[in-house]
């Protein structure tokens, strides 16, 4: 299957290993991965900050770039996936653009949903011995309704034991610009999140949104907690 890879800003600038492993994983599963070279930011930071009108030119540019073929578009971030799938809402006063946005949205998938629901796979041959906690990001869990797919994939990783923990579905406090504008509240939220995770005594923290992992992992680092932080693509590429 031919697919497009939407790398995300964080994947491009900060977490290249996650981006690389996403591509390698898709290739391992039989996909031919295309990279639309003119892709850019999805506009999520501006949208979340209330600067929707300023974000619209970027939305239109990305729509045009992603129209270069009709292949599925795969993103390793639930937040960016949701932002792009929501373009039609912000372009509703321009029906032609809204329709183009809807066509892009139909082709847009987060990595885990694509693997489980469209490739029909739950066991990708990964192996990672140890115990882990999984953080369901708000964008993936609440906005996109993706709950089972990451767990199904992780349950088939050889040697990996997923541990439950208290208030697992509670926000980590990142929330994009929220963590900047409401830094004190955000800091207390991630502090509480980490304390609940550590009650389970995991070896790994796994998530499907790098932004949340940076936030939670940063708190763990400040507390001197030796837990390895991994995006689910990195886990699924482990052997």
Secondary structure, DSSP 8 states (H G I E B T S, - for coil): -EEEEE--HHHHHT-HHHHHHHHHHHHHTT-EEE--TT----SHHHHHTT-HHHHHHHHHHHHHHHTT--SEEEES-HHHHHHHHTHHHHTTTSHHHHHHHHHHHHHEEEHHHIIIIIS--S----EEEEEEEEE--HIIIIIS---HHHHHHHHTSEEEEE---TTTTS--S-TTTHHHHTHHHHHHHHHHHHHHHHHT--SEEEES-HHHHHHHHHHHHHTT---EEEEHHHHHT--
